[in-house]
């Protein structure tokens, strides 16, 4: 016997509620979670980010489980920094979450409190973070350029294409 249309609709709605409920009730992360959203074929990846490399990224950041974006890079001018350099303005989880990434790769990085913004050990809370200290953070990132640590300008690895804001 064929299930009725009403029965199918009820099953679908129940499934959707269960999925939404599971995400809402998800416990905060206890370790750094890195999800590769868009990978680069190994034959196209000439260099993976290592500590000490300079990376240029496009990103969008929000506090975990909140839709409000607290920071994002510009479309024309990606954010550039040295991966692994101690810096109170860049969360530790962003540094560690990019190690091993290739140009063009997109990642979702979910970080627990100890990987987010922390007060300066010497000066305390002197440099204001973009998100409250101790927040669980989410970053959606795309690597657009890597300058290897020990290289000259001709070894810069870039991917020149526009990324839609919604792709992050």
PAZAPA-4460 file (N, C-alpha, C; in steps of 0.05 Angstrom, whole numbers, plus 32768, in hexadecimal, padded with zeros to 4 digits):
% residues 168
    n_x    n_y    n_z   ca_x   ca_y   ca_z    c_x    c_y    c_z   seq   type   mol
   8011   7FE9   8000   8000   8000   8000   8012   8019   8000     1      X     A
   800B   802D   7FF0   801A   8046   7FED   8015   8058   8005     2      X     A
   802A   8063   8011   8025   8076   8026   8017   808F   801B     3      X     A
   8007   809B   802B   7FF9   80B3   8022   800C   80CB   8021     4      X     A
   8004   80DE   8011   8013   80F7   800E   8017   8104   8029     5      X     A
   8002   8105   8039   8003   8111   8054   8018   8103   8065     6      X     A
   8019   80E9   8064   802C   80D9   8073   8049   80E0   806B     7      X     A
   804E   80E2   8051   8068   80EA   8047   8071   8105   8050     8      X     A
   805E   8118   804F   8064   8133   8059   806B   8133   8076     9      X     A
   805C   8124   8086   8062   8122   80A3   807E   8117   80A8    10      X     A
   8085   8102   8099   809F   80F6   809D   80B5   810A   8095    11      X     A
   80B1   8118   807F   80C4   812C   8076   80C8   8142   808B    12      X     A
   80B2   814D   8096   80B4   8162   80AA   80C1   8158   80C3    13      X     A
   80BA   8140   80CC   80C7   8134   80E4   80E5   8132   80E0    14      X     A
   80ED   8129   80C8   810A   8126   80C2   8118   8141   80C3    15      X     A
   810C   8155   80B7   8118   8170   80B7   811B   817B   80D3    16      X     A
   8107   8177   80E4   8108   8180   8100   811E   8172   810F    17      X     A
   8121   8158   810A   8136   8148   8118   8152   8152   8110    18      X     A
   8156   8157   80F6   8170   8161   80ED   8176   817C   80F9    19      X     A
   8162   818F   80F8   8166   81A9   8103   816B   81A8   8121    20      X     A
   815D   8197   812F   8160   8193   814C   817C   8189   8153    21      X     A
   8186   8177   8143   81A1   816C   8148   81B6   8181   8146    22      X     A
   81B3   8194   8133   81C7   81A9   8130   81C4   81BD   8147    23      X     A
   81AC   81C4   814F   81A8   81D7   8165   81B3   81CB   817F    24      X     A
   81B0   81B1   8183   81B9   81A5   819C   81D6   819C   819B    25      X     A
   81E4   81A1   8186   81FF   8199   8183   8210   81A6   8199    26      X     A
   8222   8196   81A5   8232   81A1   81BA   8249   81B1   81AE    27      X     A
   8254   81C4   81BD   826A   81D4   81B2   8282   81C2   81AC    28      X     A
   8293   81CA   8198   82AA   81BA   8191   82BE   81BA   81A8    29      X     A
   82CC   81A4   81AB   82E0   81A1   81C0   82FC   81A2   81B3    30      X     A
   82FD   819F   8199   8316   81A0   818A   8312   81AE   8170    31      X     A
   8327   81B6   8163   8325   81C3   8149   8318   81B1   8134    32      X     A
   8303   81BA   8127   82F6   81AA   8112   82FB   81B8   80F7    33      X     A
   8307   81A9   80E4   830D   81B4   80CA   82FE   81A3   80B5    34      X     A
   82ED   81B0   80A5   82DF   81A2   8090   82E7   81AE   8076    35      X     A
   82F1   819E   8063   82F8   81A7   8049   82DF   81A9   8038    36      X     A
   82D7   81C1   8031   82BF   81C5   8021   82C3   81C3   8003    37      X     A
   82DB   81C9   7FFB   82E2   81C8   7FDE   8300   81C2   7FDD    38      X     A
   8307   81AB   7FD3   8324   81A4   7FD2   832F   81AA   7FB7    39      X     A
   8349   81A7   7FB5   8358   81AC   7F9C   8365   8191   7F95    40      X     A
   8363   8189   7F7C   8370   816F   7F74   838E   8170   7F7A    41      X     A
   8399   815A   7F83   83B5   8159   7F8B   83C8   8161   7F75    42      X     A
   83C2   815D   7F5C   83D4   8165   7F47   83D3   8183   7F42    43      X     A
   83BF   8191   7F4D   83BD   81AE   7F4A   83C7   81BD   7F63    44      X     A
   83CC   81AE   7F78   83D6   81BA   7F91   83F4   81B8   7F91    45      X     A
   8401   81CF   7F8C   841E   81CF   7F8A   842B   81D5   7FA5    46      X     A
   841C   81DF   7FB9   8427   81E5   7FD3   8410   81E5   7FE7    47      X     A
   8413   81D8   7FFE   8400   81D9   8013   840A   81EC   8029    48      X     A
   83F8   81FA   8035   8400   820D   804A   840F   81FF   8060    49      X     A
   8426   820B   8068   8436   8202   807E   8439   821A   8091    50      X     A
   8440   8214   80AA   8446   8229   80BD   845C   823B   80B2    51      X     A
   8459   8255   80B4   846C   8267   80A9   8466   8272   808E    52      X     A
   8454   8264   807F   844C   826E   8065   843A   8287   8069    53      X     A
   8439   8298   8055   8426   82AE   8054   840E   82A4   8044    54      X     A
   83F6   82A7   8050   83DE   829E   8043   83CC   82B7   803F    55      X     A
   83BF   82B8   8028   83AA   82CC   8022   8390   82BD   8020    56      X     A
   837C   82C5   8030   8363   82B7   8031   834B   82CA   802E    57      X     A
   8336   82BF   8025   831C   82CC   8027   830D   82BD   803C    58      X     A
   82FF   82CB   804D   82F2   82BD   8063   82D9   82CB   806C    59      X     A
   82C9   82BC   807A   82B1   82C7   8088   82B1   82B9   80A3    60      X     A
   82AE   82C9   80B9   82AF   82BE   80D4   8296   82C5   80E4    61      X     A
   828D   82B2   80F4   8277   82B7   8106   827C   82A7   8120    62      X     A
   826D   82B0   8134   826E   82A1   814D   825C   8288   8149    63      X     A
   8266   8272   8153   8258   8258   814F   823B   825A   8157    64      X     A
   822A   824F   8146   820C   824D   814A   81FF   8269   8148    65      X     A
   820D   827D   813E   8201   8297   813A   8205   829E   811C    66      X     A
   81F0   82A9   8110   81F1   82B0   80F4   8200   82CA   80EE    67      X     A
   8204   82DA   8103   8210   82F4   80FF   822E   82F2   80F9    68      X     A
   8236   82FD   80E3   8253   82FD   80DB   8260   8313   80EB    69      X     A
   8276   830D   80F9   8284   8321   8108   829D   832B   80F9    70      X     A
   82A5   831D   80E4   82BC   8326   80D5   82BD   8317   80BA    71      X     A
   82C7   8325   80A6   82CB   8319   808B   82E0   8328   807C    72      X     A
   82EC   831B   8069   8300   8328   8058   82F2   8337   8042    73      X     A
   8301   8349   8035   82F7   8356   801E   82F8   8344   8006    74      X     A
   82E7   8349   7FF2   82E7   8339   7FDA   8300   833E   7FC9    75      X     A
   8307   8357   7FC6   831E   835D   7FB5   8339   8359   7FC3    76      X     A
   8339   835E   7FDD   8352   835D   7FEC   8351   8347   8002    77      X     A
   835B   8330   7FFC   835A   831A   8010   836B   8322   8028    78      X     A
   8366   8314   803E   8375   8318   8057   838E   8308   8055    79      X     A
   83A5   8314   805B   83BF   8306   8058   83CD   8306   8073    80      X     A
   83D8   82EF   807B   83E7   82ED   8094   83FA   82D5   8093    81      X     A
   840D   82D5   80A6   8420   82BF   80A8   8414   82AA   80BA    82      X     A
   8411   8292   80AE   8405   827C   80BD   8418   8272   80D3    83      X     A
   840D   8271   80EB   841D   8268   8102   842A   827E   8112    84      X     A
   842A   8296   8108   8436   82AC   8118   8423   82B4   812E    85      X     A
   842D   82B5   8146   841C   82BC   815D   8411   82D8   815A    86      X     A
   83F7   82DA   815B   83EA   82F4   8156   83CF   82F3   8164    87      X     A
   83CA   8305   8176   83B1   8306   8185   8399   830E   8173    88      X     A
   839E   8319   815C   8389   8322   814A   837E   830B   8139    89      X     A
   838D   82F5   8137   8384   82DE   8127   8382   82C6   8139    90      X     A
   836A   82BA   8139   8366   82A2   814B   8379   828B   8143    91      X     A
   8383   827E   8158   8395   8267   8155   8388   8252   8142    92      X     A
   836E   824E   8144   8360   823A   8133   8361   8240   8116    93      X     A
   8363   825A   810F   8365   8261   80F2   8381   8259   80E8    94      X     A
   8396   825E   80F8   83B1   8256   80F0   83B1   8237   80EC    95      X     A
   83A9   8229   8100   83AB   820B   80FF   8398   81FF   80EA    96      X     A
   8381   820C   80E6   836D   8202   80D3   8375   8205   80B6    97      X     A
   8389   8216   80B1   8392   8219   8095   83AA   8208   808D    98      X     A
   83B8   81FD   80A1   83D0   81ED   809B   83C7   81D5   8089    99      X     A
   83D4   81D2   8073   83CE   81BC   8060   83BB   81C3   804A   100      X     A
   83B1   81DC   804A   839F   81E5   8035   83AE   81EE   801C   101      X     A
   83A0   81EB   8005   83AC   81F4   7FEC   839D   820D   7FE2   102      X     A
   83A9   821A   7FCF   839C   8231   7FC3   8383   8228   7FB5   103      X     A
   836D   8236   7FBA   8353   822F   7FAE   8342   821E   7FC1   104      X     A
   834E   8212   7FD5   833F   8201   7FE8   832D   8212   7FFA   105      X     A
   8316   8207   8000   8303   8214   8012   8300   8202   802B   106      X     A
   8301   820F   8042   82FE   8200   805B   82EB   820D   806E   107      X     A
   82DE   81FC   807E   82CD   8206   8094   82DC   81FE   80AE   108      X     A
   82E3   8212   80BE   82F2   820D   80D6   82E1   8215   80EE   109      X     A
   82DC   8201   80FF   82CC   8205   8118   82DF   8202   812F   110      X     A
   82E1   8217   813F   82F5   8216   8155   82E9   821A   8170   111      X     A
   82F3   820A   8183   82EB   820E   819F   82F8   8227   81AB   112      X     A
   82F0   822D   81C3   82F9   8246   81D0   8317   824A   81D0   113      X     A
   8326   8235   81D6   8343   8239   81D9   8351   823D   81BE   114      X     A
   8342   823A   81A8   834E   823F   818D   8345   825A   8182   115      X     A
   8333   8268   8191   8328   8282   8188   8339   8299   8192   116      X     A
   832C   82B0   8195   833A   82C8   819F   833F   82C5   81BD   117      X     A
   8358   82CB   81C4   8360   82C9   81E0   836E   82E3   81E8   118      X     A
   836C   82EB   8202   8379   8303   820A   8398   8300   8209   119      X     A
   83A5   8316   8205   83C2   8316   8204   83CD   830E   821F   120      X     A
   83E0   82FB   8221   83E9   82F2   823B   83F8   8308   824A   121      X     A
   8404   831B   823C   8413   8331   824A   8401   8349   824F   122      X     A
   83F2   8351   823B   83E2   836A   823D   83C4   8365   8244   123      X     A
   83BD   834C   8248   83A1   8346   824F   838E   834C   8238   124      X     A
   8379   835B   823D   8364   8360   822A   8368   8379   821B   125      X     A
   8381   8381   8215   8386   839B   8209   837E   839C   81EC   126      X     A
   8382   8387   81DD   837A   8388   81C1   835F   837B   81BE   127      X     A
   834C   838B   81B5   8330   8381   81B3   832D   836E   819C   128      X     A
   8322   8356   81A1   831E   8344   818B   8304   834B   817C   129      X     A
   8301   833E   8166   82E9   8343   8156   82D1   8333   8160   130      X     A
   82D6   831F   8170   82C1   830E   817D   82C9   830C   819A   131      X     A
   82B6   8308   81AC   82BC   8307   81C9   82D1   82F1   81CF   132      X     A
   82E2   82F6   81E2   82F5   82E2   81EB   82E6   82C9   81F4   133      X     A
   82F1   82B2   81ED   82E5   8299   81F6   82CE   828F   81E5   134      X     A
   82C9   829C   81CE   82B3   8294   81BD   82BB   827C   81AC   135      X     A
   82A7   826B   81A5   82AB   8256   8192   82A7   8263   8177   136      X     A
   82BA   825F   8164   82BA   826D   814B   82B7   825A   8133   137      X     A
   82AB   8265   811E   82AA   8257   8104   82B6   8269   80EE   138      X     A
   82C7   825E   80DE   82D3   826C   80C8   82CE   825C   80AF   139      X     A
   82C4   826A   809A   82C3   825E   807F   82D8   826C   806F   140      X     A
   82EB   825D   8064   8304   8268   8059   8309   825D   803D   141      X     A
   8314   826F   802C   831F   8265   8012   833B   8270   8010   142      X     A
   834E   825F   800A   836A   8267   8006   836D   8272   7FEA   143      X     A
   8377   828A   7FE7   837B   8296   7FCC   8398   829A   7FC4   144      X     A
   83AA   8299   7FD8   83C7   829C   7FD2   83D7   8291   7FE8   145      X     A
   83EE   8285   7FE1   8401   827B   7FF5   841D   8285   7FEC   146      X     A
   842B   8290   7FFF   8448   8297   7FFA   8457   8285   800D   147      X     A
   8465   8270   8002   8474   825E   8013   8489   826D   8023   148      X     A
   848E   8263   803B   849F   8270   804E   84BB   8276   8042   149      X     A
   84C8   8263   8036   84E2   8267   802B   84E1   8268   800C   150      X     A
   84D8   827F   8002   84D6   8280   7FE5   84D9   829D   7FDC   151      X     A
   84DC   82A0   7FC2   84DD   82BB   7FB6   84C2   82C0   7FAA   152      X     A
   84BE   82D8   7FA0   84A4   82E0   7F95   849A   82CE   7F7E   153      X     A
   84AC   82C2   7F6F   84A3   82B1   7F59   8497   8297   7F62   154      X     A
   8499   8291   7F7C   848D   8278   7F86   8471   827D   7F93   155      X     A
   8466   8294   7F8F   844B   829A   7F9A   8437   8289   7F8B   156      X     A
   8425   827C   7F9A   8410   826B   7F8F   83F6   827A   7F92   157      X     A
   83E9   8280   7F7C   83D0   8290   7F7D   83BA   8283   7F6D   158      X     A
   83A3   8289   7F74   838B   8282   7F64   837C   829B   7F60   159      X     A
   837C   82A5   7F48   836E   82BE   7F41   8352   82B8   7F36   160      X     A
   833F   82BA   7F47   8323   82B9   7F3E   8312   82C5   7F54   161      X     A
   82FC   82CF   7F4C   82EA   82DC   7F60   82DA   82C6   7F6E   162      X     A
   82D6   82C9   7F87   82C7   82B7   7F97   82AE   82C5   7FA0   163      X     A
   8297   82B9   7F9B   827E   82C5   7FA4   827D   82C3   7FC3   164      X     A
   8273   82D7   7FD0   8271   82D8   7FED   8262   82C0   7FF7   165      X     A
   824D   82B7   7FE8   823D   82A0   7FF1   824C   8286   7FF0   166      X     A
   8262   8285   7FE1   8271   826C   7FDE   8280   8265   7FF8   167      X     A
   8286   8279   8008   8295   8275   8021   8282   8268   8034   168      X     A
***
